Amino acid sequence: MPRTTQNPVSPPKRMATYRQRMRAAGLRPVQIWVPDTRTPDFAETCRKQARAVAAHDPAGDEIMRFVAAVYEWPEP
């Protein structure tokens, strides 16, 4: 399909019309912030949080046994 020689639309204008189409389709934009997994201390922070949860969750072992009992492993 050949390109037309019309004036190009600026990126902010394209984004605005895209957002209008999405809103017309019943959608809304959502922004979420997630931990940066590339930071050097990410793995250690995960370990600390996991230890804290494990230390304060007396049913943790029981829950994991339940999950292991009901989980069906896929066949290779």
CHARMM-style PDB file with segment names, atoms N, HN, CA, C and O in Angstrom:
ATOM      1  N   MET     1       0.846  -1.168   0.000  1.00  0.00      PROA
ATOM      2  CA  MET     1       0.000   0.000   0.000  1.00  0.00      PROA
ATOM      3  C   MET     1       0.894   1.235   0.000  1.00  0.00      PROA
ATOM      4  O   MET     1       1.690   1.398   0.925  1.00  0.00      PROA
ATOM      5  N   PRO     2       0.799   2.101  -0.986  1.00  0.00      PROA
ATOM      6  CA  PRO     2       1.666   3.278  -1.059  1.00  0.00      PROA
ATOM      7  C   PRO     2       1.307   4.299   0.013  1.00  0.00      PROA
ATOM      8  O   PRO     2       0.150   4.449   0.405  1.00  0.00      PROA
ATOM      9  N   ARG     3       2.339   4.993   0.467  1.00  0.00      PROA
ATOM     10  HN  ARG     3       3.279   4.871   0.149  1.00  0.00      PROA
ATOM     11  CA  ARG     3       2.123   6.043   1.464  1.00  0.00      PROA
ATOM     12  C   ARG     3       1.582   7.287   0.778  1.00  0.00      PROA
ATOM     13  O   ARG     3       1.908   7.584  -0.371  1.00  0.00      PROA
ATOM     14  N   THR     4       0.745   8.003   1.520  1.00  0.00      PROA
ATOM     15  HN  THR     4       0.480   7.761   2.453  1.00  0.00      PROA
ATOM     16  CA  THR     4       0.220   9.255   0.970  1.00  0.00      PROA
ATOM     17  C   THR     4       1.209  10.368   1.258  1.00  0.00      PROA
ATOM     18  O   THR     4       2.060  10.233   2.138  1.00  0.00      PROA
ATOM     19  N   THR     5       1.108  11.442   0.542  1.00  0.00      PROA
ATOM     20  HN  THR     5       0.417  11.552  -0.173  1.00  0.00      PROA
ATOM     21  CA  THR     5       2.024  12.563   0.706  1.00  0.00      PROA
ATOM     22  C   THR     5       1.409  13.655   1.570  1.00  0.00      PROA
ATOM     23  O   THR     5       1.788  14.821   1.460  1.00  0.00      PROA
ATOM     24  N   GLN     6       0.463  13.288   2.428  1.00  0.00      PROA
ATOM     25  HN  GLN     6       0.155  12.341   2.518  1.00  0.00      PROA
ATOM     26  CA  GLN     6      -0.149  14.274   3.319  1.00  0.00      PROA
ATOM     27  C   GLN     6       0.861  14.716   4.367  1.00  0.00      PROA
ATOM     28  O   GLN     6       1.876  14.056   4.589  1.00  0.00      PROA
ATOM     29  N   ASN     7       0.567  15.844   5.007  1.00  0.00      PROA
ATOM     30  HN  ASN     7      -0.257  16.381   4.826  1.00  0.00      PROA
ATOM     31  CA  ASN     7       1.424  16.325   6.091  1.00  0.00      PROA
ATOM     32  C   ASN     7       1.378  15.312   7.237  1.00  0.00      PROA
ATOM     33  O   ASN     7       0.298  14.852   7.609  1.00  0.00      PROA
ATOM     34  N   PRO     8       2.520  14.965   7.791  1.00  0.00      PROA
ATOM     35  CA  PRO     8       2.513  14.009   8.899  1.00  0.00      PROA
ATOM     36  C   PRO     8       1.869  14.615  10.144  1.00  0.00      PROA
ATOM     37  O   PRO     8       1.965  15.816  10.398  1.00  0.00      PROA
ATOM     38  N   VAL     9       1.213  13.751  10.908  1.00  0.00      PROA
ATOM     39  HN  VAL     9       1.134  12.776  10.701  1.00  0.00      PROA
ATOM     40  CA  VAL     9       0.555  14.191  12.141  1.00  0.00      PROA
ATOM     41  C   VAL     9       1.581  14.101  13.272  1.00  0.00      PROA
ATOM     42  O   VAL     9       2.333  13.132  13.371  1.00  0.00      PROA
ATOM     43  N   SER    10       1.595  15.120  14.114  1.00  0.00      PROA
ATOM     44  HN  SER    10       0.983  15.907  14.034  1.00  0.00      PROA
ATOM     45  CA  SER    10       2.571  15.147  15.204  1.00  0.00      PROA
ATOM     46  C   SER    10       2.273  14.034  16.214  1.00  0.00      PROA
ATOM     47  O   SER    10       1.118  13.639  16.373  1.00  0.00      PROA
ATOM     48  N   PRO    11       3.292  13.533  16.887  1.00  0.00      PROA
ATOM     49  CA  PRO    11       3.070  12.472  17.874  1.00  0.00      PROA
ATOM     50  C   PRO    11       2.047  12.827  18.962  1.00  0.00      PROA
ATOM     51  O   PRO    11       1.223  11.979  19.304  1.00  0.00      PROA
ATOM     52  N   PRO    12       2.067  14.048  19.519  1.00  0.00      PROA
ATOM     53  CA  PRO    12       1.034  14.357  20.521  1.00  0.00      PROA
ATOM     54  C   PRO    12      -0.387  14.291  19.949  1.00  0.00      PROA
ATOM     55  O   PRO    12      -1.312  13.851  20.632  1.00  0.00      PROA
ATOM     56  N   LYS    13      -0.556  14.727  18.701  1.00  0.00      PROA
ATOM     57  HN  LYS    13       0.195  15.085  18.147  1.00  0.00      PROA
ATOM     58  CA  LYS    13      -1.877  14.681  18.066  1.00  0.00      PROA
ATOM     59  C   LYS    13      -2.297  13.225  17.830  1.00  0.00      PROA
ATOM     60  O   LYS    13      -3.448  12.860  18.069  1.00  0.00      PROA
ATOM     61  N   ARG    14      -1.349  12.392  17.355  1.00  0.00      PROA
ATOM     62  HN  ARG    14      -0.414  12.688  17.161  1.00  0.00      PROA
ATOM     63  CA  ARG    14      -1.646  10.969  17.152  1.00  0.00      PROA
ATOM     64  C   ARG    14      -2.056  10.314  18.464  1.00  0.00      PROA
ATOM     65  O   ARG    14      -3.005   9.532  18.508  1.00  0.00      PROA
ATOM     66  N   MET    15      -1.327  10.641  19.542  1.00  0.00      PROA
ATOM     67  HN  MET    15      -0.556  11.276  19.507  1.00  0.00      PROA
ATOM     68  CA  MET    15      -1.632  10.054  20.841  1.00  0.00      PROA
ATOM     69  C   MET    15      -3.005  10.497  21.329  1.00  0.00      PROA
ATOM     70  O   MET    15      -3.753   9.702  21.897  1.00  0.00      PROA
ATOM     71  N   ALA    16      -3.334  11.755  21.110  1.00  0.00      PROA
ATOM     72  HN  ALA    16      -2.726  12.401  20.648  1.00  0.00      PROA
ATOM     73  CA  ALA    16      -4.637  12.272  21.527  1.00  0.00      PROA
ATOM     74  C   ALA    16      -5.767  11.561  20.787  1.00  0.00      PROA
ATOM     75  O   ALA    16      -6.771  11.192  21.397  1.00  0.00      PROA
ATOM     76  N   THR    17      -5.612  11.367  19.476  1.00  0.00      PROA
ATOM     77  HN  THR    17      -4.797  11.667  18.980  1.00  0.00      PROA
ATOM     78  CA  THR    17      -6.672  10.679  18.734  1.00  0.00      PROA
ATOM     79  C   THR    17      -6.744   9.203  19.128  1.00  0.00      PROA
ATOM     80  O   THR    17      -7.829   8.622  19.151  1.00  0.00      PROA
ATOM     81  N   TYR    18      -5.601   8.594  19.436  1.00  0.00      PROA
ATOM     82  HN  TYR    18      -4.719   9.066  19.417  1.00  0.00      PROA
ATOM     83  CA  TYR    18      -5.597   7.205  19.906  1.00  0.00      PROA
ATOM     84  C   TYR    18      -6.358   7.096  21.226  1.00  0.00      PROA
ATOM     85  O   TYR    18      -7.182   6.199  21.401  1.00  0.00      PROA
ATOM     86  N   ARG    19      -6.078   8.012  22.150  1.00  0.00      PROA
ATOM     87  HN  ARG    19      -5.408   8.741  22.007  1.00  0.00      PROA
ATOM     88  CA  ARG    19      -6.769   7.990  23.437  1.00  0.00      PROA
ATOM     89  C   ARG    19      -8.269   8.212  23.260  1.00  0.00      PROA
ATOM     90  O   ARG    19      -9.076   7.598  23.958  1.00  0.00      PROA
ATOM     91  N   GLN    20      -8.638   9.076  22.340  1.00  0.00      PROA
ATOM     92  HN  GLN    20      -7.982   9.574  21.773  1.00  0.00      PROA
ATOM     93  CA  GLN    20     -10.063   9.303  22.076  1.00  0.00      PROA
ATOM     94  C   GLN    20     -10.722   8.016  21.573  1.00  0.00      PROA
ATOM     95  O   GLN    20     -11.820   7.666  22.007  1.00  0.00      PROA
ATOM     96  N   ARG    21     -10.046   7.310  20.651  1.00  0.00      PROA
ATOM     97  HN  ARG    21      -9.154   7.594  20.299  1.00  0.00      PROA
ATOM     98  CA  ARG    21     -10.602   6.050  20.137  1.00  0.00      PROA
ATOM     99  C   ARG    21     -10.745   5.015  21.243  1.00  0.00      PROA
ATOM    100  O   ARG    21     -11.745   4.301  21.311  1.00  0.00      PROA
ATOM    101  N   MET    22      -9.743   4.937  22.105  1.00  0.00      PROA
ATOM    102  HN  MET    22      -8.930   5.517  22.050  1.00  0.00      PROA
ATOM    103  CA  MET    22      -9.797   3.970  23.201  1.00  0.00      PROA
ATOM    104  C   MET    22     -10.922   4.300  24.171  1.00  0.00      PROA
ATOM    105  O   MET    22     -11.642   3.408  24.621  1.00  0.00      PROA
ATOM    106  N   ARG    23     -11.073   5.585  24.495  1.00  0.00      PROA
ATOM    107  HN  ARG    23     -10.488   6.309  24.129  1.00  0.00      PROA
ATOM    108  CA  ARG    23     -12.168   5.983  25.390  1.00  0.00      PROA
ATOM    109  C   ARG    23     -13.527   5.720  24.736  1.00  0.00      PROA
ATOM    110  O   ARG    23     -14.470   5.302  25.408  1.00  0.00      PROA
ATOM    111  N   ALA    24     -13.626   5.963  23.428  1.00  0.00      PROA
ATOM    112  HN  ALA    24     -12.860   6.302  22.882  1.00  0.00      PROA
ATOM    113  CA  ALA    24     -14.870   5.690  22.713  1.00  0.00      PROA
ATOM    114  C   ALA    24     -15.193   4.205  22.727  1.00  0.00      PROA
ATOM    115  O   ALA    24     -16.358   3.818  22.634  1.00  0.00      PROA
ATOM    116  N   ALA    25     -14.157   3.367  22.845  1.00  0.00      PROA
ATOM    117  HN  ALA    25     -13.211   3.682  22.921  1.00  0.00      PROA
ATOM    118  CA  ALA    25     -14.356   1.919  22.906  1.00  0.00      PROA
ATOM    119  C   ALA    25     -14.674   1.462  24.329  1.00  0.00      PROA
ATOM    120  O   ALA    25     -14.806   0.265  24.580  1.00  0.00      PROA
ATOM    121  N   GLY    26     -14.797   2.414  25.265  1.00  0.00      PROA
ATOM    122  HN  GLY    26     -14.690   3.387  25.061  1.00  0.00      PROA
ATOM    123  CA  GLY    26     -15.140   2.071  26.633  1.00  0.00      PROA
ATOM    124  C   GLY    26     -13.947   1.754  27.520  1.00  0.00      PROA
ATOM    125  O   GLY    26     -14.114   1.168  28.590  1.00  0.00      PROA
ATOM    126  N   LEU    27     -12.757   2.129  27.099  1.00  0.00      PROA
ATOM    127  HN  LEU    27     -12.622   2.605  26.230  1.00  0.00      PROA
ATOM    128  CA  LEU    27     -11.556   1.853  27.881  1.00  0.00      PROA
ATOM    129  C   LEU    27     -11.055   3.141  28.524  1.00  0.00      PROA
ATOM    130  O   LEU    27     -11.399   4.244  28.100  1.00  0.00      PROA
ATOM    131  N   ARG    28     -10.236   2.972  29.556  1.00  0.00      PROA
ATOM    132  HN  ARG    28      -9.956   2.076  29.900  1.00  0.00      PROA
ATOM    133  CA  ARG    28      -9.618   4.139  30.179  1.00  0.00      PROA
ATOM    134  C   ARG    28      -8.161   3.828  30.458  1.00  0.00      PROA
ATOM    135  O   ARG    28      -7.807   2.671  30.685  1.00  0.00      PROA
ATOM    136  N   PRO    29      -7.312   4.846  30.445  1.00  0.00      PROA
ATOM    137  CA  PRO    29      -5.889   4.601  30.691  1.00  0.00      PROA
ATOM    138  C   PRO    29      -5.633   4.350  32.179  1.00  0.00      PROA
ATOM    139  O   PRO    29      -6.271   4.944  33.048  1.00  0.00      PROA
ATOM    140  N   VAL    30      -4.697   3.466  32.439  1.00  0.00      PROA
ATOM    141  HN  VAL    30      -4.179   2.983  31.733  1.00  0.00      PROA
ATOM    142  CA  VAL    30      -4.292   3.161  33.806  1.00  0.00      PROA
ATOM    143  C   VAL    30      -2.773   3.152  33.851  1.00  0.00      PROA
ATOM    144  O   VAL    30      -2.119   2.559  32.993  1.00  0.00      PROA
ATOM    145  N   GLN    31      -2.220   3.810  34.849  1.00  0.00      PROA
ATOM    146  HN  GLN    31      -2.751   4.292  35.546  1.00  0.00      PROA
ATOM    147  CA  GLN    31      -0.771   3.818  35.016  1.00  0.00      PROA
ATOM    148  C   GLN    31      -0.454   3.081  36.307  1.00  0.00      PROA
ATOM    149  O   GLN    31      -1.023   3.378  37.356  1.00  0.00      PROA
ATOM    150  N   ILE    32       0.453   2.124  36.225  1.00  0.00      PROA
ATOM    151  HN  ILE    32       0.916   1.883  35.372  1.00  0.00      PROA
ATOM    152  CA  ILE    32       0.859   1.406  37.421  1.00  0.00      PROA
ATOM    153  C   ILE    32       2.373   1.495  37.570  1.00  0.00      PROA
ATOM    154  O   ILE    32       3.113   1.545  36.587  1.00  0.00      PROA
ATOM    155  N   TRP    33       2.801   1.513  38.797  1.00  0.00      PROA
ATOM    156  HN  TRP    33       2.200   1.472  39.595  1.00  0.00      PROA
ATOM    157  CA  TRP    33       4.225   1.544  39.102  1.00  0.00      PROA
ATOM    158  C   TRP    33       4.590   0.192  39.676  1.00  0.00      PROA
ATOM    159  O   TRP    33       3.913  -0.317  40.570  1.00  0.00      PROA
ATOM    160  N   VAL    34       5.649  -0.382  39.168  1.00  0.00      PROA
ATOM    161  HN  VAL    34       6.199   0.032  38.442  1.00  0.00      PROA
ATOM    162  CA  VAL    34       6.105  -1.693  39.619  1.00  0.00      PROA
ATOM    163  C   VAL    34       7.569  -1.591  40.034  1.00  0.00      PROA
ATOM    164  O   VAL    34       8.281  -0.690  39.589  1.00  0.00      PROA
ATOM    165  N   PRO    35       8.019  -2.509  40.882  1.00  0.00      PROA
ATOM    166  CA  PRO    35       9.429  -2.466  41.280  1.00  0.00      PROA
ATOM    167  C   PRO    35      10.350  -2.625  40.066  1.00  0.00      PROA
ATOM    168  O   PRO    35      10.042  -3.344  39.116  1.00  0.00      PROA
ATOM    169  N   ASP    36      11.467  -1.941  40.128  1.00  0.00      PROA
ATOM    170  HN  ASP    36      11.717  -1.356  40.900  1.00  0.00      PROA
ATOM    171  CA  ASP    36      12.460  -2.036  39.055  1.00  0.00      PROA
ATOM    172  C   ASP    36      13.324  -3.264  39.309  1.00  0.00      PROA
ATOM    173  O   ASP    36      14.165  -3.256  40.208  1.00  0.00      PROA
ATOM    174  N   THR    37      13.125  -4.305  38.534  1.00  0.00      PROA
ATOM    175  HN  THR    37      12.441  -4.311  37.804  1.00  0.00      PROA
ATOM    176  CA  THR    37      13.838  -5.558  38.728  1.00  0.00      PROA
ATOM    177  C   THR    37      15.304  -5.458  38.327  1.00  0.00      PROA
ATOM    178  O   THR    37      16.074  -6.390  38.559  1.00  0.00      PROA
ATOM    179  N   ARG    38      15.694  -4.341  37.731  1.00  0.00      PROA
ATOM    180  HN  ARG    38      15.068  -3.584  37.543  1.00  0.00      PROA
ATOM    181  CA  ARG    38      17.083  -4.175  37.294  1.00  0.00      PROA
ATOM    182  C   ARG    38      17.972  -3.582  38.372  1.00  0.00      PROA
ATOM    183  O   ARG    38      19.193  -3.552  38.213  1.00  0.00      PROA
ATOM    184  N   THR    39      17.387  -3.108  39.466  1.00  0.00      PROA
ATOM    185  HN  THR    39      16.395  -3.132  39.595  1.00  0.00      PROA
ATOM    186  CA  THR    39      18.214  -2.508  40.512  1.00  0.00      PROA
ATOM    187  C   THR    39      19.027  -3.580  41.223  1.00  0.00      PROA
ATOM    188  O   THR    39      18.585  -4.722  41.343  1.00  0.00      PROA
ATOM    189  N   PRO    40      20.213  -3.214  41.694  1.00  0.00      PROA
ATOM    190  CA  PRO    40      21.074  -4.212  42.335  1.00  0.00      PROA
ATOM    191  C   PRO    40      20.473  -4.836  43.587  1.00  0.00      PROA
ATOM    192  O   PRO    40      20.755  -5.998  43.882  1.00  0.00      PROA
ATOM    193  N   ASP    41      19.658  -4.102  44.327  1.00  0.00      PROA
ATOM    194  HN  ASP    41      19.429  -3.159  44.087  1.00  0.00      PROA
ATOM    195  CA  ASP    41      19.122  -4.636  45.580  1.00  0.00      PROA
ATOM    196  C   ASP    41      17.756  -5.301  45.440  1.00  0.00      PROA
ATOM    197  O   ASP    41      17.141  -5.654  46.447  1.00  0.00      PROA
ATOM    198  N   PHE    42      17.275  -5.477  44.227  1.00  0.00      PROA
ATOM    199  HN  PHE    42      17.774  -5.190  43.409  1.00  0.00      PROA
ATOM    200  CA  PHE    42      15.937  -6.053  44.037  1.00  0.00      PROA
ATOM    201  C   PHE    42      15.832  -7.467  44.610  1.00  0.00      PROA
ATOM    202  O   PHE    42      14.888  -7.762  45.343  1.00  0.00      PROA
ATOM    203  N   ALA    43      16.768  -8.331  44.294  1.00  0.00      PROA
ATOM    204  HN  ALA    43      17.535  -8.092  43.699  1.00  0.00      PROA
ATOM    205  CA  ALA    43      16.707  -9.723  44.756  1.00  0.00      PROA
ATOM    206  C   ALA    43      16.762  -9.795  46.275  1.00  0.00      PROA
ATOM    207  O   ALA    43      16.036 -10.578  46.887  1.00  0.00      PROA
ATOM    208  N   GLU    44      17.614  -8.988  46.883  1.00  0.00      PROA
ATOM    209  HN  GLU    44      18.204  -8.351  46.386  1.00  0.00      PROA
ATOM    210  CA  GLU    44      17.706  -9.003  48.346  1.00  0.00      PROA
ATOM    211  C   GLU    44      16.424  -8.481  48.984  1.00  0.00      PROA
ATOM    212  O   GLU    44      15.993  -8.996  50.016  1.00  0.00      PROA
ATOM    213  N   THR    45      15.818  -7.475  48.386  1.00  0.00      PROA
ATOM    214  HN  THR    45      16.169  -7.057  47.548  1.00  0.00      PROA
ATOM    215  CA  THR    45      14.542  -6.964  48.892  1.00  0.00      PROA
ATOM    216  C   THR    45      13.473  -8.050  48.811  1.00  0.00      PROA
ATOM    217  O   THR    45      12.672  -8.194  49.735  1.00  0.00      PROA
ATOM    218  N   CYS    46      13.451  -8.802  47.737  1.00  0.00      PROA
ATOM    219  HN  CYS    46      14.102  -8.685  46.987  1.00  0.00      PROA
ATOM    220  CA  CYS    46      12.495  -9.912  47.603  1.00  0.00      PROA
ATOM    221  C   CYS    46      12.718 -10.950  48.686  1.00  0.00      PROA
ATOM    222  O   CYS    46      11.764 -11.441  49.289  1.00  0.00      PROA
ATOM    223  N   ARG    47      13.987 -11.289  48.936  1.00  0.00      PROA
ATOM    224  HN  ARG    47      14.762 -10.890  48.446  1.00  0.00      PROA
ATOM    225  CA  ARG    47      14.295 -12.273  49.975  1.00  0.00      PROA
ATOM    226  C   ARG    47      13.843 -11.785  51.349  1.00  0.00      PROA
ATOM    227  O   ARG    47      13.270 -12.551  52.125  1.00  0.00      PROA
ATOM    228  N   LYS    48      14.100 -10.511  51.650  1.00  0.00      PROA
ATOM    229  HN  LYS    48      14.564  -9.889  51.019  1.00  0.00      PROA
ATOM    230  CA  LYS    48      13.686  -9.950  52.938  1.00  0.00      PROA
ATOM    231  C   LYS    48      12.172 -10.006  53.095  1.00  0.00      PROA
ATOM    232  O   LYS    48      11.669 -10.378  54.155  1.00  0.00      PROA
ATOM    233  N   GLN    49      11.445  -9.637  52.040  1.00  0.00      PROA
ATOM    234  HN  GLN    49      11.854  -9.335  51.179  1.00  0.00      PROA
ATOM    235  CA  GLN    49       9.988  -9.656  52.117  1.00  0.00      PROA
ATOM    236  C   GLN    49       9.460 -11.076  52.251  1.00  0.00      PROA
ATOM    237  O   GLN    49       8.508 -11.319  52.993  1.00  0.00      PROA
ATOM    238  N   ALA    50      10.074 -12.018  51.535  1.00  0.00      PROA
ATOM    239  HN  ALA    50      10.847 -11.821  50.932  1.00  0.00      PROA
ATOM    240  CA  ALA    50       9.644 -13.414  51.629  1.00  0.00      PROA
ATOM    241  C   ALA    50       9.896 -13.957  53.030  1.00  0.00      PROA
ATOM    242  O   ALA    50       9.055 -14.676  53.571  1.00  0.00      PROA
ATOM    243  N   ARG    51      11.047 -13.623  53.629  1.00  0.00      PROA
ATOM    244  HN  ARG    51      11.729 -13.039  53.190  1.00  0.00      PROA
ATOM    245  CA  ARG    51      11.343 -14.071  54.996  1.00  0.00      PROA
ATOM    246  C   ARG    51      10.356 -13.461  55.979  1.00  0.00      PROA
ATOM    247  O   ARG    51       9.905 -14.139  56.902  1.00  0.00      PROA
ATOM    248  N   ALA    52      10.014 -12.188  55.793  1.00  0.00      PROA
ATOM    249  HN  ALA    52      10.380 -11.638  55.043  1.00  0.00      PROA
ATOM    250  CA  ALA    52       9.064 -11.524  56.688  1.00  0.00      PROA
ATOM    251  C   ALA    52       7.690 -12.177  56.613  1.00  0.00      PROA
ATOM    252  O   ALA    52       7.041 -12.389  57.637  1.00  0.00      PROA
ATOM    253  N   VAL    53       7.252 -12.493  55.410  1.00  0.00      PROA
ATOM    254  HN  VAL    53       7.779 -12.321  54.578  1.00  0.00      PROA
ATOM    255  CA  VAL    53       5.955 -13.160  55.250  1.00  0.00      PROA
ATOM    256  C   VAL    53       5.992 -14.546  55.873  1.00  0.00      PROA
ATOM    257  O   VAL    53       5.064 -14.944  56.576  1.00  0.00      PROA
ATOM    258  N   ALA    54       7.073 -15.283  55.611  1.00  0.00      PROA
ATOM    259  HN  ALA    54       7.827 -14.960  55.040  1.00  0.00      PROA
ATOM    260  CA  ALA    54       7.186 -16.639  56.154  1.00  0.00      PROA
ATOM    261  C   ALA    54       7.212 -16.621  57.677  1.00  0.00      PROA
ATOM    262  O   ALA    54       6.636 -17.505  58.312  1.00  0.00      PROA
ATOM    263  N   ALA    55       7.866 -15.633  58.271  1.00  0.00      PROA
ATOM    264  HN  ALA    55       8.334 -14.915  57.756  1.00  0.00      PROA
ATOM    265  CA  ALA    55       7.964 -15.558  59.726  1.00  0.00      PROA
ATOM    266  C   ALA    55       6.633 -15.207  60.373  1.00  0.00      PROA
ATOM    267  O   ALA    55       6.388 -15.573  61.522  1.00  0.00      PROA
ATOM    268  N   HSD    56       5.776 -14.504  59.652  1.00  0.00      PROA
ATOM    269  HN  HSD    56       5.976 -14.206  58.719  1.00  0.00      PROA
ATOM    270  CA  HSD    56       4.511 -14.053  60.221  1.00  0.00      PROA
ATOM    271  C   HSD    56       3.307 -14.788  59.660  1.00  0.00      PROA
ATOM    272  O   HSD    56       2.175 -14.334  59.825  1.00  0.00      PROA
ATOM    273  N   ASP    57       3.530 -15.908  59.004  1.00  0.00      PROA
ATOM    274  HN  ASP    57       4.449 -16.278  58.870  1.00  0.00      PROA
ATOM    275  CA  ASP    57       2.428 -16.677  58.423  1.00  0.00      PROA
ATOM    276  C   ASP    57       2.475 -18.104  58.966  1.00  0.00      PROA
ATOM    277  O   ASP    57       3.069 -18.988  58.348  1.00  0.00      PROA
ATOM    278  N   PRO    58       1.847 -18.328  60.127  1.00  0.00      PROA
ATOM    279  CA  PRO    58       1.917 -19.662  60.711  1.00  0.00      PROA
ATOM    280  C   PRO    58       1.260 -20.740  59.851  1.00  0.00      PROA
ATOM    281  O   PRO    58       1.579 -21.919  60.003  1.00  0.00      PROA
ATOM    282  N   ALA    59       0.361 -20.367  58.963  1.00  0.00      PROA
ATOM    283  HN  ALA    59       0.102 -19.409  58.839  1.00  0.00      PROA
ATOM    284  CA  ALA    59      -0.297 -21.354  58.105  1.00  0.00      PROA
ATOM    285  C   ALA    59       0.438 -21.531  56.787  1.00  0.00      PROA
ATOM    286  O   ALA    59      -0.031 -22.270  55.921  1.00  0.00      PROA
ATOM    287  N   GLY    60       1.570 -20.877  56.616  1.00  0.00      PROA
ATOM    288  HN  GLY    60       1.951 -20.277  57.319  1.00  0.00      PROA
ATOM    289  CA  GLY    60       2.290 -20.912  55.347  1.00  0.00      PROA
ATOM    290  C   GLY    60       2.611 -22.309  54.861  1.00  0.00      PROA
ATOM    291  O   GLY    60       2.385 -22.621  53.691  1.00  0.00      PROA
ATOM    292  N   ASP    61       3.139 -23.169  55.744  1.00  0.00      PROA
ATOM    293  HN  ASP    61       3.323 -22.915  56.694  1.00  0.00      PROA
ATOM    294  CA  ASP    61       3.468 -24.533  55.342  1.00  0.00      PROA
ATOM    295  C   ASP    61       2.212 -25.299  54.946  1.00  0.00      PROA
ATOM    296  O   ASP    61       2.211 -26.049  53.970  1.00  0.00      PROA
ATOM    297  N   GLU    62       1.150 -25.104  55.708  1.00  0.00      PROA
ATOM    298  HN  GLU    62       1.150 -24.495  56.501  1.00  0.00      PROA
ATOM    299  CA  GLU    62      -0.102 -25.800  55.409  1.00  0.00      PROA
ATOM    300  C   GLU    62      -0.656 -25.359  54.054  1.00  0.00      PROA
ATOM    301  O   GLU    62      -1.144 -26.179  53.276  1.00  0.00      PROA
ATOM    302  N   ILE    63      -0.576 -24.083  53.788  1.00  0.00      PROA
ATOM    303  HN  ILE    63      -0.180 -23.417  54.420  1.00  0.00      PROA
ATOM    304  CA  ILE    63      -1.071 -23.562  52.506  1.00  0.00      PROA
ATOM    305  C   ILE    63      -0.257 -24.139  51.359  1.00  0.00      PROA
ATOM    306  O   ILE    63      -0.823 -24.537  50.341  1.00  0.00      PROA
ATOM    307  N   MET    64       1.064 -24.190  51.507  1.00  0.00      PROA
ATOM    308  HN  MET    64       1.524 -23.867  52.334  1.00  0.00      PROA
ATOM    309  CA  MET    64       1.905 -24.736  50.437  1.00  0.00      PROA
ATOM    310  C   MET    64       1.626 -26.222  50.221  1.00  0.00      PROA
ATOM    311  O   MET    64       1.654 -26.693  49.085  1.00  0.00      PROA
ATOM    312  N   ARG    65       1.359 -26.960  51.290  1.00  0.00      PROA
ATOM    313  HN  ARG    65       1.336 -26.577  52.213  1.00  0.00      PROA
ATOM    314  CA  ARG    65       1.000 -28.379  51.129  1.00  0.00      PROA
ATOM    315  C   ARG    65      -0.315 -28.507  50.363  1.00  0.00      PROA
ATOM    316  O   ARG    65      -0.464 -29.380  49.508  1.00  0.00      PROA
ATOM    317  N   PHE    66      -1.266 -27.629  50.679  1.00  0.00      PROA
ATOM    318  HN  PHE    66      -1.145 -26.920  51.374  1.00  0.00      PROA
ATOM    319  CA  PHE    66      -2.542 -27.641  49.967  1.00  0.00      PROA
ATOM    320  C   PHE    66      -2.336 -27.344  48.480  1.00  0.00      PROA
ATOM    321  O   PHE    66      -2.878 -28.044  47.624  1.00  0.00      PROA
ATOM    322  N   VAL    67      -1.562 -26.320  48.179  1.00  0.00      PROA
ATOM    323  HN  VAL    67      -1.122 -25.752  48.874  1.00  0.00      PROA
ATOM    324  CA  VAL    67      -1.304 -25.956  46.775  1.00  0.00      PROA
ATOM    325  C   VAL    67      -0.639 -27.118  46.053  1.00  0.00      PROA
ATOM    326  O   VAL    67      -1.017 -27.452  44.930  1.00  0.00      PROA
ATOM    327  N   ALA    68       0.347 -27.733  46.689  1.00  0.00      PROA
ATOM    328  HN  ALA    68       0.655 -27.462  47.601  1.00  0.00      PROA
ATOM    329  CA  ALA    68       1.038 -28.859  46.062  1.00  0.00      PROA
ATOM    330  C   ALA    68       0.092 -30.036  45.830  1.00  0.00      PROA
ATOM    331  O   ALA    68       0.228 -30.759  44.844  1.00  0.00      PROA
ATOM    332  N   ALA    69      -0.864 -30.227  46.735  1.00  0.00      PROA
ATOM    333  HN  ALA    69      -0.975 -29.639  47.536  1.00  0.00      PROA
ATOM    334  CA  ALA    69      -1.787 -31.354  46.612  1.00  0.00      PROA
ATOM    335  C   ALA    69      -2.805 -31.151  45.494  1.00  0.00      PROA
ATOM    336  O   ALA    69      -3.220 -32.119  44.858  1.00  0.00      PROA
ATOM    337  N   VAL    70      -3.207 -29.920  45.249  1.00  0.00      PROA
ATOM    338  HN  VAL    70      -2.869 -29.134  45.766  1.00  0.00      PROA
ATOM    339  CA  VAL    70      -4.269 -29.686  44.271  1.00  0.00      PROA
ATOM    340  C   VAL    70      -3.741 -29.272  42.909  1.00  0.00      PROA
ATOM    341  O   VAL    70      -4.490 -29.278  41.933  1.00  0.00      PROA
ATOM    342  N   TYR    71      -2.470 -28.915  42.823  1.00  0.00      PROA
ATOM    343  HN  TYR    71      -1.861 -28.910  43.617  1.00  0.00      PROA
ATOM    344  CA  TYR    71      -1.916 -28.467  41.553  1.00  0.00      PROA
ATOM    345  C   TYR    71      -1.657 -29.647  40.641  1.00  0.00      PROA
ATOM    346  O   TYR    71      -1.026 -30.628  41.034  1.00  0.00      PROA
ATOM    347  N   GLU    72      -2.143 -29.540  39.438  1.00  0.00      PROA
ATOM    348  HN  GLU    72      -2.655 -28.743  39.119  1.00  0.00      PROA
ATOM    349  CA  GLU    72      -1.908 -30.603  38.446  1.00  0.00      PROA
ATOM    350  C   GLU    72      -0.794 -30.169  37.521  1.00  0.00      PROA
ATOM    351  O   GLU    72      -0.915 -29.172  36.808  1.00  0.00      PROA
ATOM    352  N   TRP    73       0.288 -30.920  37.536  1.00  0.00      PROA
ATOM    353  HN  TRP    73       0.386 -31.730  38.115  1.00  0.00      PROA
ATOM    354  CA  TRP    73       1.427 -30.594  36.669  1.00  0.00      PROA
ATOM    355  C   TRP    73       1.095 -30.984  35.235  1.00  0.00      PROA
ATOM    356  O   TRP    73       0.543 -32.059  35.000  1.00  0.00      PROA
ATOM    357  N   PRO    74       1.422 -30.129  34.278  1.00  0.00      PROA
ATOM    358  CA  PRO    74       1.152 -30.466  32.876  1.00  0.00      PROA
ATOM    359  C   PRO    74       2.039 -31.607  32.405  1.00  0.00      PROA
ATOM    360  O   PRO    74       3.184 -31.737  32.837  1.00  0.00      PROA
ATOM    361  N   GLU    75       1.513 -32.411  31.539  1.00  0.00      PROA
ATOM    362  HN  GLU    75       0.583 -32.306  31.188  1.00  0.00      PROA
ATOM    363  CA  GLU    75       2.304 -33.496  30.951  1.00  0.00      PROA
ATOM    364  C   GLU    75       3.284 -32.916  29.947  1.00  0.00      PROA
ATOM    365  O   GLU    75       2.930 -32.005  29.199  1.00  0.00      PROA
ATOM    366  N   PRO    76       4.511 -33.425  29.914  1.00  0.00      PROA
ATOM    367  CA  PRO    76       5.490 -32.895  28.951  1.00  0.00      PROA
ATOM    368  C   PRO    76       5.162 -33.265  27.516  1.00  0.00      PROA
ATOM    369  OT1 PRO    76       5.893 -32.890  26.599  1.00  0.00      PROA
TER     370      PRO     76
END
